[in-house]
Amino acid sequence: MSAHGKKPLTLDSLSDSTAPRWDIASLFPDPQSAAVDELLGEPLREAQKIAADYTGVLAGLDAESLRVAIQRYENCVARIQEASCYGELLRTDVALRPRAVALLSRCDRAWAELASTLAFFETELGTRTSEAPDDLGPYMNFVGKVRAGSSGNLSDVQESILAQLLPTGGEGWERLSQQLLRAISVDLDGASHSIAETVPRLYEADREARLATHAAIGAALADQAELRAFALSMTVADSETRAGIRGTDWLRERRLFDQVTRAELDALLAASDECLPLIHSYYALKREILGVDDFADYDRYAPVGPASPEITWAAAVHAAISVMESISPAAAELSRTMFENGRIDAAPRPGKGRSAYTQSIPGQLPCISMNFRGNPRDVLTLVHETGHAVYLQLAAGQPYLAATPAPVMAETFALFCEGLAVRQQLAGTADPAVRLRWLARWLEDQMVAIGRHAALHRFEVALHDRVRDGAELDAAHIGALWTEGQRRLYGPAVRLTEGYGLWWSYLDSLFTAPGSNYAYVYGQLSALTLLRHFEADPHGVGSRLTAMLRLGDTRKPADLLTLVTGDPGRTWHDALAQLTLSLDELRALTDFRSPHPAGSGKSTPRGARRR
């Protein structure tokens, strides 16, 4: 029996199961209940007491008193975060979405009031210099981040004003953007579909079906494109304005949050540039494998190799748990906990969001939302999100402000888990067709994580540069910047169609998580480095990795990775070398030699005819 009194999950026990759908009501109270009122009200009352107790004296407290003050502050943040998580999860249910929006609006106001009342806290904490190196225990890294950002702090009054303006500033534009994104309706096959329902059709083998889907999405994106462009431009402008008031740049707070230095970010982008020739070669090879002379943007996601039989939910769960078993018994048990306790919503349905995510809820198990349709990509998505959930559970032993891993570390572990899953799939078969299918899927996903997310980061930088220069930022100008970056990414092997200039306008992260894209570049490159070390010493690295995950956000990402690899001078070159080897392995599974530079003609068939 497991710790929860249930039988351990096995493939047999799941044999007749389908992708589950959670019951939100069983996880949380009603959004209009007294329990939710207390979640939002109690922290605001406590914040007033904290302000009365510590304003003007925080920086001079002894270590123990300061730890108590931080814990009180932490409890306020965690309670409101719990209510916010509830609102975000409610949005997965169309029927509950109006109540979710109402709750999230209440949360926005609560966050603004909390930030206004406690504006002094991090300002004063950032000036503290008297404590010994280890006297705040797990809170030391939190204090270090506060200190690092203190040069951008304003007076308490100014910080309070900026906090009060959040609901009508960046957070307001984010809420509007979410409504605009949900309103995108794609007319296809005589019916209306959401983006979440439609985009997966671009992964079908039938080229005519992909073309029809692509055209339908393009037509849908043309509707209200200027409204989404305006929302994005105002999101960028709000960020620029706040950075200007603080005398910083728009990305500084994000880098401080991730603890990624400017030099590290520059190195990531340089590594992504080194990867571009590989990406161009991959799509040139894919064009040859598919036998498509005019390889267009709607061909990018076409499957490589024979069609994959539908993968059952049971097999996908088995793959996810098997990955965790290969890491450590602790990781395996925590993965089973997720499946046993109804924390995964994987059933596709109309109106459900497109993106997979794992929601971290203070004091509770995480929740995973995704759309499982039974293909290899969905299996890797489940493995990825299970990795996030296991990481969050292992780190939950830390205090809340030290528990949630930085996004760059969260993506590192989740993408590492994907790599392990593919390695297990490849090790389990000698069938060239199956190996081709999984290797191509993984290689393409890695190139998306490194190349596409780096391109998205550069796209955001270009938007900010344009706003900072006072230039116009409408749909046409945004589309031109987008297309320029996408051409650089995909190279001459991929023809971008005219309507592709609007495909930025359904990407959630641009509107709701500005500046977050480089985390995937960092994560994928770091994951490949971890994978190389793990394959050389599975038991030792698995043990060190589990110990590292338990540390949560108590150390900088670079230091956490060094604990596992023992390599403080880590570079990205070995990761790029592994990508090159994977591309060579993919070529070896096809009838094509290494393609000539894209655009110079077809590859030479390897003796035999095309498969």
C-alpha positions as CSV (number, residue, x, y, z in Angstrom):
1,M,0.0,0.0,0.0
2,S,1.2,3.5,-0.7
3,A,1.4,6.3,1.9
4,H,-2.1,7.3,0.9
5,G,-3.6,3.9,1.5
6,K,-4.0,3.0,-2.1
7,K,-2.6,0.2,-4.2
8,P,0.5,1.1,-6.2
9,L,-0.3,2.1,-9.7
10,T,0.4,-0.6,-12.3
11,L,-0.2,-0.8,-16.0
12,D,-2.8,-3.5,-15.3
13,S,-4.8,-1.4,-12.9
14,L,-4.9,1.4,-15.6
15,S,-5.5,-0.8,-18.6
16,D,-9.1,0.3,-19.1
17,S,-8.6,3.9,-18.0
18,T,-8.9,7.0,-20.2
19,A,-7.3,10.4,-19.7
20,P,-8.7,11.7,-16.5
21,R,-10.7,14.9,-15.8
22,W,-10.5,16.4,-12.4
23,D,-13.3,17.6,-10.3
24,I,-12.3,21.1,-9.2
25,A,-15.0,21.2,-6.5
26,S,-13.3,18.2,-4.8
27,L,-10.0,20.1,-4.7
28,F,-11.0,23.5,-3.5
29,P,-14.0,25.3,-1.8
30,D,-16.5,27.4,-3.8
31,P,-15.0,30.6,-5.0
32,Q,-17.7,32.6,-3.2
33,S,-17.3,30.7,0.1
34,A,-16.2,32.0,3.4
35,A,-13.0,29.9,3.1
36,V,-11.9,31.9,0.0
37,D,-12.9,35.2,1.7
38,E,-10.6,34.3,4.5
39,L,-7.8,33.3,2.1
40,L,-7.9,36.9,0.8
41,G,-8.9,38.8,3.9
42,E,-6.7,37.4,6.6
43,P,-3.4,38.2,4.8
44,L,-4.4,41.8,4.3
45,R,-5.3,42.2,7.9
46,E,-2.0,40.6,8.9
47,A,-0.1,42.9,6.4
48,Q,-1.4,45.9,8.3
49,K,0.0,44.5,11.6
50,I,3.4,43.7,9.9
51,A,3.6,47.3,8.6
52,A,2.9,48.6,12.1
53,D,5.5,46.3,13.7
54,Y,8.4,46.6,11.3
55,T,8.3,49.8,9.3
56,G,11.5,51.6,9.8
57,V,13.1,49.0,12.0
58,L,13.3,45.9,9.7
59,A,16.9,46.4,8.6
60,G,18.2,46.5,12.2
61,L,16.5,43.4,13.5
62,D,18.6,40.5,14.9
63,A,18.6,37.3,12.8
64,E,16.0,35.5,14.8
65,S,13.6,38.5,14.8
66,L,14.1,39.0,11.1
67,R,13.4,35.3,10.4
68,V,10.0,35.7,12.2
69,A,9.3,38.9,10.2
70,I,10.0,37.1,6.9
71,Q,7.8,34.1,8.0
72,R,4.9,36.5,8.7
73,Y,5.5,38.2,5.3
74,E,5.7,34.7,3.6
75,N,2.4,33.6,5.1
76,C,0.6,36.6,3.6
77,V,2.0,35.9,0.2
78,A,1.3,32.1,0.4
79,R,-2.4,32.6,1.4
80,I,-3.2,35.0,-1.5
81,Q,-1.2,32.7,-3.9
82,E,-3.4,29.8,-2.8
83,A,-6.6,31.8,-3.9
84,S,-4.9,32.8,-7.1
85,C,-4.0,29.2,-7.9
86,Y,-7.7,28.2,-7.3
87,G,-8.8,30.9,-9.8
88,E,-6.4,29.8,-12.5
89,L,-7.5,26.1,-12.1
90,L,-11.2,27.2,-12.3
91,R,-10.5,28.6,-15.8
92,T,-10.0,25.1,-17.2
93,D,-13.8,24.6,-16.9
94,V,-15.8,26.7,-19.3
95,A,-18.9,26.6,-17.1
96,L,-16.9,27.9,-14.1
97,R,-14.8,30.5,-16.1
98,P,-17.0,33.6,-15.2
99,R,-16.5,32.8,-11.5
100,A,-12.8,32.2,-12.1
101,V,-12.4,35.6,-13.8
102,A,-14.3,37.3,-10.9
103,L,-12.1,35.5,-8.3
104,L,-8.9,36.4,-10.2
105,S,-10.0,40.1,-10.3
106,R,-10.4,39.9,-6.5
107,C,-6.9,38.3,-6.3
108,D,-5.4,41.1,-8.4
109,R,-6.9,43.7,-6.0
110,A,-5.6,41.7,-3.0
111,W,-2.1,41.5,-4.5
112,A,-2.1,45.2,-5.2
113,E,-3.2,46.0,-1.6
114,L,-0.7,43.6,-0.1
115,A,2.1,45.0,-2.2
116,S,1.1,48.6,-1.3
117,T,0.9,47.9,2.4
118,L,4.2,45.9,2.5
119,A,6.0,48.1,0.0
120,F,8.5,49.0,2.8
121,F,9.4,45.3,3.5
122,E,11.7,44.4,0.6
123,T,13.0,48.0,0.4
124,E,14.3,47.8,3.9
125,L,15.3,44.2,3.7
126,G,17.5,45.1,0.7
127,T,19.5,47.6,2.9
128,R,20.3,45.1,5.6
129,T,24.0,44.3,5.7
130,S,24.7,43.1,9.2
131,E,23.7,39.4,9.3
132,A,26.2,36.5,9.2
133,P,26.4,34.4,6.0
134,D,24.1,31.6,7.3
135,D,22.0,33.1,10.0
136,L,18.8,33.1,8.0
137,G,19.0,29.5,6.9
138,P,16.8,28.7,3.9
139,Y,15.8,32.3,3.5
140,M,19.3,33.4,2.6
141,N,18.8,33.1,-1.1
142,F,15.5,35.0,-1.0
143,V,17.3,37.8,0.9
144,G,20.1,37.7,-1.6
145,K,17.7,38.2,-4.5
146,V,16.0,41.1,-2.6
147,R,19.4,42.7,-2.1
148,A,20.4,42.3,-5.7
149,G,17.3,44.1,-6.8
150,S,17.5,46.9,-4.2
151,S,19.2,49.3,-6.5
152,G,16.0,49.6,-8.5
153,N,13.8,50.2,-5.4
154,L,12.0,53.5,-5.0
155,S,10.7,55.2,-1.9
156,D,8.0,53.5,0.1
157,V,5.4,55.9,-1.2
158,Q,6.4,55.5,-4.8
159,E,6.5,51.7,-4.5
160,S,3.0,51.8,-2.9
161,I,1.6,53.9,-5.8
162,L,3.1,51.5,-8.4
163,A,1.6,48.6,-6.5
164,Q,-1.8,50.1,-6.4
165,L,-1.7,50.8,-10.2
166,L,-1.0,47.1,-11.0
167,P,-4.6,46.1,-11.6
168,T,-5.1,48.9,-14.1
169,G,-1.7,48.5,-15.6
170,G,0.2,45.3,-16.5
171,E,-2.1,42.9,-14.7
172,G,-5.2,44.6,-16.3
173,W,-3.7,44.2,-19.7
174,E,-2.9,40.6,-18.9
175,R,-6.5,39.8,-18.0
176,L,-7.7,41.5,-21.2
177,S,-5.2,39.6,-23.2
178,Q,-6.4,36.3,-21.7
179,Q,-10.0,37.1,-22.8
180,L,-8.9,38.0,-26.3
181,L,-6.9,34.8,-26.6
182,R,-9.8,32.7,-25.4
183,A,-12.1,34.5,-27.9
184,I,-10.1,33.2,-30.9
185,S,-12.5,30.9,-32.8
186,V,-11.3,28.8,-35.7
187,D,-13.9,27.8,-38.4
188,L,-13.0,24.4,-39.7
189,D,-15.0,21.4,-41.1
190,G,-18.2,23.4,-40.7
191,A,-17.7,24.0,-36.9
192,S,-16.0,26.5,-34.6
193,H,-13.0,25.3,-32.6
194,S,-10.7,26.8,-30.1
195,I,-7.0,27.3,-30.8
196,A,-6.3,24.4,-28.4
197,E,-8.5,22.1,-30.4
198,T,-7.1,23.2,-33.8
199,V,-3.3,23.5,-33.4
200,P,-2.8,19.7,-32.8
201,R,-4.2,19.1,-36.4
202,L,-1.0,20.7,-37.7
203,Y,0.8,17.5,-36.5
204,E,-1.2,15.3,-38.8
205,A,0.4,13.3,-41.7
206,D,-2.1,14.5,-44.3
207,R,-0.7,17.6,-45.9
208,E,-4.0,18.8,-47.3
209,A,-5.4,18.6,-43.8
210,R,-2.5,20.6,-42.5
211,L,-2.9,23.2,-45.2
212,A,-6.7,23.6,-44.5
213,T,-6.0,23.8,-40.7
214,H,-3.3,26.4,-41.3
215,A,-5.5,28.5,-43.5
216,A,-8.4,28.3,-41.0
217,I,-6.1,29.4,-38.1
218,G,-4.7,32.3,-40.2
219,A,-8.2,33.5,-40.9
220,A,-9.1,33.3,-37.2
221,L,-6.0,35.2,-36.2
222,A,-6.8,38.0,-38.7
223,D,-10.0,38.7,-36.7
224,Q,-9.3,41.1,-33.8
225,A,-5.6,41.1,-34.7
226,E,-5.3,44.8,-34.0
227,L,-6.9,44.4,-30.6
228,R,-4.4,41.7,-29.6
229,A,-1.6,43.9,-31.0
230,F,-2.8,46.9,-28.9
231,A,-3.0,44.7,-25.8
232,L,0.6,43.4,-26.4
233,S,1.9,46.9,-27.1
234,M,0.3,48.2,-23.9
235,T,1.8,45.3,-22.0
236,V,5.2,46.2,-23.4
237,A,4.7,49.9,-22.8
238,D,3.6,49.3,-19.1
239,S,6.8,47.3,-18.5
240,E,9.0,49.9,-20.1
241,T,7.4,52.7,-18.1
242,R,7.9,50.9,-14.8
243,A,11.5,50.0,-15.7
244,G,12.1,53.6,-16.7
245,I,10.8,54.9,-13.4
246,R,13.1,52.5,-11.6
247,G,16.1,53.3,-13.8
248,T,16.4,49.7,-14.9
249,D,15.6,47.6,-18.0
250,W,12.4,45.6,-18.6
251,L,14.2,42.2,-18.2
252,R,16.1,43.0,-15.0
253,E,13.5,41.8,-12.5
254,R,13.0,38.6,-14.5
255,R,16.7,37.9,-14.4
256,L,16.9,38.6,-10.7
257,F,14.0,36.3,-10.1
258,D,15.8,33.5,-12.1
259,Q,19.2,34.5,-10.8
260,V,20.6,34.5,-14.3
261,T,23.3,37.1,-14.9
262,R,23.4,39.2,-18.1
263,A,26.6,37.3,-19.1
264,E,24.8,33.9,-18.6
265,L,21.9,35.1,-20.8
266,D,24.3,36.4,-23.5
267,A,25.9,32.9,-23.4
268,L,22.5,31.2,-23.8
269,L,21.7,33.4,-26.8
270,A,25.1,32.7,-28.3
271,A,24.6,29.0,-27.9
272,S,21.2,29.2,-29.6
273,D,22.9,31.0,-32.5
274,E,25.4,28.1,-32.7
275,C,22.4,25.8,-32.9
276,L,20.8,27.6,-35.9
277,P,22.8,25.7,-38.6
278,L,21.6,22.4,-37.0
279,I,18.0,23.6,-37.1
280,H,18.4,24.6,-40.7
281,S,19.9,21.2,-41.5
282,Y,17.1,19.4,-39.6
283,Y,14.3,21.1,-41.6
284,A,16.2,20.5,-44.9
285,L,16.4,16.8,-43.9
286,K,12.8,16.8,-42.9
287,R,11.8,18.3,-46.3
288,E,13.6,15.5,-48.0
289,I,12.2,12.7,-45.8
290,L,8.7,14.0,-46.4
291,G,9.4,14.4,-50.2
292,V,8.0,18.0,-50.2
293,D,9.8,20.4,-52.5
294,D,7.8,23.4,-51.4
295,F,8.2,22.9,-47.7
296,A,6.0,25.5,-45.9
297,D,5.3,26.7,-42.4
298,Y,2.4,24.3,-42.2
299,D,4.7,21.4,-42.8
300,R,7.0,22.1,-39.8
301,Y,5.1,19.8,-37.4
302,A,4.4,17.0,-39.8
303,P,5.3,13.6,-38.3
304,V,8.4,11.9,-39.4
305,G,8.2,8.2,-40.2
306,P,5.2,5.8,-40.2
307,A,2.1,6.8,-38.4
308,S,2.2,6.1,-34.7
309,P,-0.5,3.8,-33.2
310,E,-2.5,5.5,-30.5
311,I,-0.8,5.4,-27.2
312,T,-3.0,4.6,-24.3
313,W,-3.2,6.7,-21.1
314,A,-2.0,3.6,-19.2
315,A,1.1,3.4,-21.3
316,A,1.8,7.2,-20.9
317,V,1.4,6.9,-17.1
318,H,3.8,3.9,-17.2
319,A,6.3,6.0,-19.2
320,A,6.2,8.9,-16.7
321,I,6.5,6.7,-13.6
322,S,9.3,4.7,-15.3
323,V,11.3,7.8,-15.8
324,M,11.0,8.8,-12.1
325,E,11.9,5.2,-11.1
326,S,15.1,5.5,-13.0
327,I,16.0,8.7,-11.0
328,S,15.2,7.6,-7.4
329,P,12.6,5.8,-5.3
330,A,11.5,9.1,-3.8
331,A,10.8,10.6,-7.3
332,A,8.9,7.4,-8.3
333,E,6.7,7.5,-5.2
334,L,5.9,11.2,-5.6
335,S,4.9,10.6,-9.2
336,R,2.5,7.9,-8.2
337,T,1.0,10.3,-5.6
338,M,0.0,12.6,-8.4
339,F,-1.8,9.9,-10.4
340,E,-3.4,8.4,-7.3
341,N,-4.9,11.6,-5.9
342,G,-6.7,13.0,-8.9
343,R,-4.3,15.9,-9.5
344,I,-4.1,15.5,-13.3
345,D,-6.7,16.9,-15.8
346,A,-5.7,15.4,-19.1
347,A,-9.0,14.9,-21.0
348,P,-9.4,17.3,-24.0
349,R,-12.6,19.2,-24.1
350,P,-14.0,22.3,-25.8
351,G,-12.9,25.6,-24.3
352,K,-10.0,24.0,-22.4
353,G,-6.7,25.9,-22.6
354,R,-4.1,25.0,-25.2
355,S,-1.0,25.0,-23.0
356,A,0.0,22.3,-20.5
357,Y,1.0,23.6,-17.1
358,T,1.6,22.5,-13.5
359,Q,0.1,24.7,-10.8
360,S,2.0,24.9,-7.6
361,I,-0.4,25.4,-4.7
362,P,1.0,26.3,-1.2
363,G,0.4,23.5,1.3
364,Q,-1.2,21.2,-1.3
365,L,-0.2,18.8,-4.0
366,P,0.4,20.4,-7.4
367,C,-2.1,20.1,-10.2
368,I,-1.4,19.3,-13.8
369,S,-3.5,20.4,-16.8
370,M,-2.9,19.1,-20.3
371,N,-4.6,17.7,-23.3
372,F,-3.8,14.0,-23.9
373,R,-4.7,12.7,-27.4
374,G,-2.5,9.6,-27.5
375,N,0.6,10.6,-29.5
376,P,4.3,10.6,-28.6
377,R,4.2,14.4,-28.1
378,D,1.5,14.0,-25.5
379,V,3.5,11.3,-23.7
380,L,6.5,13.6,-23.5
381,T,4.2,16.4,-22.3
382,L,2.9,14.2,-19.5
383,V,6.5,13.3,-18.5
384,H,7.5,17.0,-18.6
385,E,4.6,18.1,-16.3
386,T,5.1,15.1,-14.0
387,G,8.7,16.3,-13.7
388,H,7.5,19.7,-12.6
389,A,5.1,18.1,-10.0
390,V,7.8,15.9,-8.6
391,Y,10.2,18.8,-8.3
392,L,7.6,20.9,-6.4
393,Q,6.9,18.1,-4.0
394,L,10.5,17.4,-3.3
395,A,11.1,21.1,-2.7
396,A,8.0,21.5,-0.5
397,G,10.1,20.7,2.6
398,Q,11.5,24.3,2.3
399,P,9.6,27.3,3.5
400,Y,7.3,28.8,0.8
401,L,9.7,31.7,-0.2
402,A,12.5,29.1,-0.6
403,A,10.5,26.2,-2.1
404,T,9.3,27.2,-5.6
405,P,12.3,26.6,-8.0
406,A,13.3,29.3,-10.4
407,P,11.7,28.7,-13.8
408,V,15.2,28.0,-15.4
409,M,15.6,25.1,-12.9
410,A,12.0,23.9,-13.2
411,E,12.5,23.6,-17.0
412,T,15.9,22.0,-16.6
413,F,14.5,19.1,-14.7
414,A,11.3,18.7,-16.7
415,L,13.2,18.7,-20.0
416,F,15.8,16.3,-18.5
417,C,12.9,13.9,-17.8
418,E,11.7,14.2,-21.4
419,G,15.2,13.2,-22.5
420,L,15.2,10.2,-20.2
421,A,11.8,9.1,-21.5
422,V,13.0,9.1,-25.1
423,R,16.2,7.3,-24.2
424,Q,14.0,4.6,-22.5
425,Q,11.8,4.4,-25.6
426,L,14.8,4.0,-27.9
427,A,16.4,1.4,-25.6
428,G,13.2,-0.6,-25.7
429,T,13.0,-1.2,-29.4
430,A,15.3,-2.1,-32.4
431,D,12.5,-1.2,-34.9
432,P,14.0,1.6,-37.1
433,A,10.5,3.1,-37.7
434,V,9.8,3.4,-34.0
435,R,13.3,4.7,-33.3
436,L,12.9,7.3,-36.1
437,R,9.5,8.4,-34.8
438,W,10.7,9.0,-31.2
439,L,14.1,10.5,-32.1
440,A,12.6,12.9,-34.6
441,R,10.0,14.0,-32.1
442,W,12.6,14.6,-29.4
443,L,15.1,16.3,-31.6
444,E,12.4,18.7,-32.9
445,D,11.2,19.5,-29.4
446,Q,14.8,20.3,-28.4
447,M,15.2,22.6,-31.3
448,V,12.0,24.3,-30.4
449,A,13.2,24.7,-26.8
450,I,16.5,26.2,-27.8
451,G,15.9,27.8,-31.2
452,R,12.3,28.9,-31.1
453,H,12.3,30.2,-27.6
454,A,15.5,32.1,-28.2
455,A,13.7,33.6,-31.3
456,L,10.7,34.5,-29.1
457,H,13.1,36.2,-26.6
458,R,14.7,38.2,-29.3
459,F,11.2,39.1,-30.7
460,E,10.3,40.5,-27.3
461,V,13.5,42.5,-27.1
462,A,12.7,43.9,-30.5
463,L,9.3,45.0,-29.4
464,H,10.7,46.7,-26.3
465,D,13.4,48.5,-28.4
466,R,10.7,49.8,-30.8
467,V,8.5,51.1,-27.9
468,R,11.5,52.6,-26.2
469,D,12.3,54.5,-29.4
470,G,8.8,55.8,-29.6
471,A,7.9,53.9,-32.7
472,E,4.5,52.6,-33.6
473,L,3.6,49.0,-32.6
474,D,0.5,47.9,-34.5
475,A,-0.2,44.4,-36.0
476,A,1.7,45.1,-39.2
477,H,4.9,46.3,-37.4
478,I,4.7,43.4,-34.9
479,G,4.2,41.0,-37.8
480,A,7.3,42.3,-39.6
481,L,9.5,41.9,-36.5
482,W,8.0,38.4,-36.0
483,T,8.5,37.3,-39.6
484,E,12.1,38.5,-39.6
485,G,13.0,36.5,-36.5
486,Q,11.2,33.4,-37.8
487,R,13.0,33.4,-41.1
488,R,16.3,33.6,-39.2
489,L,15.2,30.6,-37.1
490,Y,13.9,28.2,-39.8
491,G,16.3,29.2,-42.6
492,P,15.7,28.8,-46.3
493,A,14.3,25.3,-46.2
494,V,11.0,26.6,-44.7
495,R,8.8,28.9,-46.7
496,L,6.8,31.3,-44.5
497,T,3.3,32.0,-45.9
498,E,1.8,35.4,-46.0
499,G,-0.6,34.8,-43.2
500,Y,2.1,33.6,-40.9
501,G,2.9,37.2,-39.9
502,L,0.0,37.0,-37.4
503,W,1.0,33.8,-35.7
504,W,2.6,35.6,-32.8
505,S,-0.8,36.7,-31.7
506,Y,-2.0,33.4,-30.1
507,L,1.1,32.8,-28.0
508,D,0.1,33.1,-24.4
509,S,3.6,33.7,-23.0
510,L,4.0,37.0,-24.8
511,F,1.0,38.4,-23.0
512,T,1.0,36.7,-19.7
513,A,4.6,35.8,-18.9
514,P,6.8,38.5,-20.6
515,G,10.5,37.7,-20.6
516,S,10.0,34.0,-19.7
517,N,11.1,32.4,-22.9
518,Y,14.8,32.2,-22.2
519,A,14.0,29.8,-19.4
520,Y,13.4,27.0,-21.9
521,V,16.8,27.7,-23.7
522,Y,18.5,27.5,-20.3
523,G,16.5,24.4,-19.4
524,Q,17.1,22.5,-22.5
525,L,20.9,23.1,-22.7
526,S,21.2,22.3,-19.0
527,A,19.0,19.2,-19.4
528,L,21.4,17.9,-22.1
529,T,24.3,18.4,-19.8
530,L,22.5,16.6,-17.0
531,L,21.6,13.8,-19.3
532,R,25.2,13.2,-20.3
533,H,26.3,13.0,-16.6
534,F,23.3,10.7,-15.8
535,E,24.0,8.2,-18.5
536,A,27.6,7.9,-17.3
537,D,26.5,7.4,-13.6
538,P,22.8,6.8,-13.2
539,H,22.8,5.9,-9.5
540,G,25.2,8.6,-8.4
541,V,23.7,11.4,-10.4
542,G,20.1,10.3,-9.6
543,S,20.9,10.5,-5.9
544,R,22.6,13.9,-6.2
545,L,19.8,15.2,-8.4
546,T,17.1,14.2,-5.9
547,A,19.0,15.9,-3.1
548,M,19.4,19.0,-5.3
549,L,15.6,19.1,-6.0
550,R,14.9,19.1,-2.3
551,L,16.8,22.3,-2.0
552,G,14.1,24.2,-3.9
553,D,15.1,27.8,-4.4
554,T,17.7,28.0,-1.6
555,R,20.7,28.5,-4.0
556,K,21.4,30.0,-7.3
557,P,20.7,27.8,-10.4
558,A,24.3,27.6,-11.4
559,D,25.3,26.4,-7.9
560,L,22.5,23.8,-7.8
561,L,23.6,22.4,-11.1
562,T,27.2,22.2,-9.9
563,L,26.0,20.1,-7.0
564,V,24.9,17.4,-9.5
565,T,27.5,17.6,-12.2
566,G,30.5,18.7,-10.2
567,D,31.4,21.1,-13.0
568,P,31.4,24.8,-11.9
569,G,32.8,25.9,-15.2
570,R,29.9,24.5,-17.2
571,T,29.5,25.6,-20.8
572,W,26.9,24.8,-23.4
573,H,29.2,23.2,-26.0
574,D,28.7,19.6,-24.9
575,A,24.9,20.1,-25.2
576,L,25.3,21.3,-28.7
577,A,27.6,18.3,-29.5
578,Q,24.8,16.0,-28.3
579,L,22.3,17.7,-30.6
580,T,24.7,17.1,-33.5
581,L,25.0,13.4,-32.6
582,S,21.2,13.1,-32.4
583,L,20.8,14.7,-35.8
584,D,23.5,12.3,-37.2
585,E,21.6,9.4,-35.7
586,L,18.4,10.6,-37.3
587,R,20.1,10.8,-40.7
588,A,21.4,7.2,-40.2
589,L,17.8,6.0,-39.8
590,T,16.7,7.6,-43.1
591,D,17.7,7.0,-46.7
592,F,19.3,10.5,-46.9
593,R,22.7,11.7,-46.5
594,S,23.4,15.0,-44.7
595,P,21.5,17.6,-46.7
596,H,23.3,20.3,-48.6
597,P,22.8,23.8,-47.2
598,A,19.1,24.5,-47.4
599,G,18.0,25.9,-50.7
600,S,20.8,24.5,-52.7
601,G,18.9,21.5,-53.9
602,K,17.9,18.1,-52.7
603,S,19.9,15.7,-50.6
604,T,21.4,12.7,-52.3
605,P,19.4,9.4,-51.6
606,R,21.5,6.8,-49.9
607,G,21.5,4.2,-52.6
608,A,18.0,2.9,-52.1
609,R,14.7,4.7,-52.7
610,R,12.9,6.9,-50.2
611,R,11.1,5.2,-47.4
